[in-house]
Amino acid sequence: MRLIVLAAVAALAAPAARAEEPGFLFEAVRLPKYRAAWERLSKEVEPKPNWLLSFTLRQEGAAGEMKAITIEGKPYRLSYICKPEDCAGKRFEVLFEESGAKAFGALGGKDETPAFFGK
């Protein structure tokens, strides 16, 4: 009986844990889990485009959904921020470790070779 109760509690807690995961990049960078990694990553981007600076300061702009992906068996969360009205031309892709401890980024666009950030 005790095992059944524990299983039921775990099943109820799982959706709540998923609900805490951010839906979009602007939500993610407001959470402590992702905030420190975002700040470290965004400091590396120089020169920093105005639209990326604006997003970093106010968490406003054209941002993508956080998508769960797996690379070589390791879980990550992928999203992007882009220049308003030119999302294809100016974009910063962001890849967070699932834990939120590290972030990696690529700044570029359809006509540019991307610059990579994050150690």
Secondary structure, DSSP 8 states (H G I E B T S, - for coil): -HHHHHHHHHHHHHHHHHHTS-SBHHHHTTSHHHHHHHHHHHHH-SS--HHHHHHHHH--SEE-B-EEEEETTEEEEEEEEE-TT-TTTSEEEEEEETTSS-EEEEEEETTEEEEEE--
